[in-house]
Amino acid sequence: MNDKGFIMSRDLLQHELGDSDVIFCHGSALDLLGLYTAYTFLGRIDVYAKEAGTKPYINYRVMTDFSGIDTVQVGSLTCTSINQTFNDMLSSYDTLESDLLLDDEALAKGLSNYYHKHGETFEGLSIDPANAGHFEKIKPWAIEFYDK
């Protein structure tokens, strides 16, 4: 996928889908938000889209509309907000689609980076009650991620 010499994930994402009606989500959102770098370069781009595309390395999560999705702009790209991203990943934790280890690592490292960037606290995160069990399960791994 990254055979075009891109240095930053954002440049690659812009090149691949910059003009598309998509919202970058899951690991790709973590990448854009600066919470897990290199996710995109490791083999998959995750997007919410209104229709599936044809690129095999893009995980199109097809939705009828984007209402109810909390987003932010990163340059000219739209991605899910930090809270939306973590909640989306936590809600699909038991059924993470392809590349389970990459998604587990992205979630743990993303939470760890959030934790360390916010004074060793998860304060400011708004975890949905339905995701609290998964969050509590992965939280110790996230806190100790860099201690290993």
C-alpha positions in Angstrom: 0.0 0.0 0.0 2.7 2.5 0.9 4.8 2.1 -2.2 4.4 5.8 -3.3 7.0 7.2 -0.8 4.6 8.9 1.7 6.3 10.0 4.9 3.1 10.6 6.9 0.0 8.5 7.2 -2.1 11.6 6.7 -0.5 12.1 3.3 -1.3 8.5 2.3 -4.9 8.8 3.6 -5.3 12.0 1.7 -4.0 10.4 -1.5 -6.1 7.3 -1.1 -9.5 8.7 0.0 -9.1 12.5 0.4 -11.9 13.3 -2.1 -14.3 10.5 -0.9 -17.3 10.8 1.3 -15.8 8.8 4.2 -15.0 9.2 7.9 -11.7 7.7 9.0 -12.4 5.5 12.0 -10.9 2.9 14.3 -7.1 2.5 13.9 -7.0 5.0 11.0 -8.7 7.6 13.3 -6.2 6.8 16.0 -3.4 7.4 13.5 -4.8 10.8 12.4 -5.4 11.8 16.0 -1.8 11.1 16.8 -2.6 8.3 19.2 -1.2 5.4 17.3 1.2 6.2 14.5 2.0 3.9 11.6 -1.3 2.0 11.8 -2.2 2.9 8.3 1.2 1.8 7.0 0.8 -1.6 8.6 -1.8 -2.7 6.1 -5.3 -1.4 6.4 -7.3 1.8 6.3 -10.6 1.9 8.3 -13.4 4.1 7.1 -17.1 4.6 7.6 -18.6 4.9 4.1 -22.0 5.1 2.5 -21.0 2.4 0.0 -18.2 -0.1 -0.3 -15.3 0.6 -2.5 -13.0 -1.7 -4.4 -9.6 -1.3 -2.7 -8.9 -4.5 -0.8 -6.7 -2.8 1.9 -9.6 -0.4 2.9 -12.0 -1.8 5.5 -15.2 -0.1 4.4 -17.7 -0.1 7.3 -20.9 0.7 5.3 -23.5 2.9 6.9 -26.7 4.4 5.5 -25.8 7.8 6.9 -23.3 9.5 9.2 -25.7 11.0 11.7 -24.8 10.4 15.3 -21.1 10.0 14.6 -18.9 12.5 16.4 -16.2 13.7 14.1 -13.3 16.1 14.0 -11.3 17.6 11.1 -7.6 16.8 10.8 -6.4 19.0 8.0 -8.9 18.3 5.2 -9.7 14.8 6.4 -12.7 13.9 8.6 -12.2 11.3 11.3 -14.1 10.1 14.4 -13.4 12.1 17.6 -11.3 10.6 20.3 -14.3 9.5 22.4 -16.1 8.1 19.3 -13.0 6.2 18.2 -12.3 4.6 21.6 -16.0 3.7 22.0 -16.3 2.3 18.5 -13.2 0.1 19.1 -14.4 -1.0 22.5 -17.9 -1.8 21.3 -16.4 -4.1 18.7 -13.7 -5.5 20.9 -15.0 -9.1 21.0 -15.6 -9.1 17.3 -12.7 -7.0 15.9 -12.8 -7.8 12.2 -9.6 -8.6 10.3 -6.1 -8.4 11.8 -7.1 -8.9 15.4 -3.6 -8.4 16.9 -3.2 -5.1 15.1 -6.5 -3.8 16.3 -5.8 -5.0 19.9 -2.4 -3.3 19.8 -3.8 -0.1 18.3 -6.5 0.1 21.0 -4.1 -0.5 23.8 -1.4 1.8 22.5 -3.9 4.5 21.6 -5.3 4.4 25.2 -1.8 4.3 26.6 -0.8 7.4 24.6 -4.0 9.2 25.7 -3.2 8.2 29.3 0.4 9.5 29.1 -0.6 12.7 27.2 -3.2 13.5 29.9 -1.0 13.4 33.0 -1.4 9.6 33.6 -5.1 9.7 33.7 -8.0 8.8 31.5 -9.8 11.9 32.6 -11.6 13.6 29.7 -12.6 10.3 28.1 -16.2 9.6 27.9 -16.6 5.8 27.8 -20.2 4.6 27.1 -21.5 2.4 30.0 -22.0 -0.5 27.5 -18.2 -0.4 26.9 -17.1 0.0 30.5 -16.4 -3.8 30.9 -14.1 -3.9 27.9 -12.4 -0.6 29.0 -11.7 -1.9 32.5 -10.3 -5.1 30.9 -7.9 -3.3 28.6 -7.0 -0.4 30.9 -4.2 -2.2 32.9 -2.6 -3.2 29.6 -2.8 0.3 28.3 -1.3 1.8 31.5 1.6 -0.6 31.4 2.1 -0.6 27.6 5.4 1.3 27.7 6.7 -0.4 30.8 7.3 -3.7 29.0 
